[in-house]
Amino acid sequence: MSVENPNSDTWTAYGQFQLDRSYMPPEPAQLRWGFWDGVGPGDDVLGPLAGKRVLDIGSGAGHYAVHLARTHDARVDAVELSATQHRRATGHFGDVPGVQFVHADVIEHLQQTQPYDAAYGICTLAGIDPHIALPALRDGLLPGAPLVFSVLHTNWHGHGPSDTVAPRPETVGLKGLDPLPLQTWVLTTQVWEDLLTDYGFTVEAVTQLRAPEPDNPVICQLIQARRRPIATTRITSRPRSRRPPVPHAAVGVGAIVLGERGLLLGRHRRGTLELPGGSVEPYDATFEAAVVRELTEETGLVAHPKDVTLLGTLVDHVGDVVRVTVGAVVNVWQGRPATQPDESLGDWAWYPLDQLPNDLFVCSAQILTAWRPDLLIGHTPAHFTPFAYGAAHSSPPSGGDT
């Protein structure tokens, strides 16, 4: 997910401004987490970096990534969304060993790369919704890997952090230009700690970085966190009680078998016309297996579970009983439908879809309208939840109804 404007436009304009004046910050002697030299810790908060893959979140001109590669022998992916900032970095540092400059949205980048040994962001991470950034970083870091970042705490107006996770407008000032707008999450220390904890991190330290001038109200906070290790012991589960639950639901399946001559329906001894189907039995391993079993038992047709497409579940109520019906399409079958001994359904016949009979069984009617909403069939309502892989088959499948 890309950072929404105005952030992308602002950093593109900022990068162009610096390109126009040919300005590049020098490679630092150590990381500067705030806006001032000599304030706060330096590189040591990231721990040993030699040979490790490190993510620079919003790398800007790339000078910090270059410093870590040259000084600490880190392998840094410097990821920057702004095309002009990326151009500044590659134009000046593009051939530095150990640094890969990546023009990309950092969230999308994390979804496509291998997990990192460490990640850091210098006043950049607050430009992304933390509900998006933090889970992506958790999944993009190895267990135990550090995540260290600085964010604004109090701006130059003295406006302090919020205890609500919502963006607020800030600005970037450039000489001779109107202030450029930013959308920034400026949050209290407690809110950042809660978010990080909720998304799988352990917060190790939070340091306030204050301006050296006593009359400067700007404060940054440096947050040191670490992805929590993955549990190494198997999580247990409690078995069900041996006492069966009080029966309160009925689970069944209904099979749509559509051949060249139409839809297969049978007449129940009560007089209704129905699709092949019935109750799911305890020995049915899957819904597909229940469909195949019921089809053979009631019609004599033979099918294979792999040739059954489940459409979804239909849920309604009959008194105090919850009725769950799984509709299915049988795509391939063999044989000729016929009345089977001791079955309540028989007199199987094919009905064109534009000539369906009256007196359809309600469950069959619900399945058919879930499959083909264009069929004008009246029935009591049911809640239909389609399966993600289900698909309607409106043309005759590759089976036989000989």
DAFENFEN-V637907 format. One line per field, one symbol per residue. ss: DSSP state (H for helix, E for strand, - for the rest). burial: # if it has 9 or more other C-alpha atoms within 8 Angstrom, else .. A space follows every 50 residues. Layout:
BEGIN
ss = ???
burial = ???
END
This chain:
BEGIN
ss = ------HHHHHHHHHHHHHH----------------------HHHH---- --EEEEE-----HHHHHHHHHH--EEEEEE--HHHHHHHHHHH-----EE EEE--HHHHHHH---EEEEEEE--HHH--HHHHHHHHHH-EEEEEEEEEE EEEE-------E-----EEEEE-------EEEEE--E-HHHHHHHHHH-- EEEEEEEEEE--------EEEEEEEEE---------------------EE EEEEEE-EE--EEEEEEE----EE-EEEE-------HHHHHHHHHHHHH- -E--HHHEEEEEEEEEEE--EEEEEEEEEE---E----------EEEEEE E-HHH----E-HHHHHHHHHH-----------EEEE-------------- --
burial = ..#..###########.##........#...###....##.#...#..#. .###################.###############.###..#....##. ##########....################.###########..###### #####.....#.....#......#.....#########..###.###.## ###..#..###.....############.....................# #########..#######...######.##...#..######.####### #####.##########....####################..#.##.### ##.......##..######..#...........#..#..#.....##.## #.
END
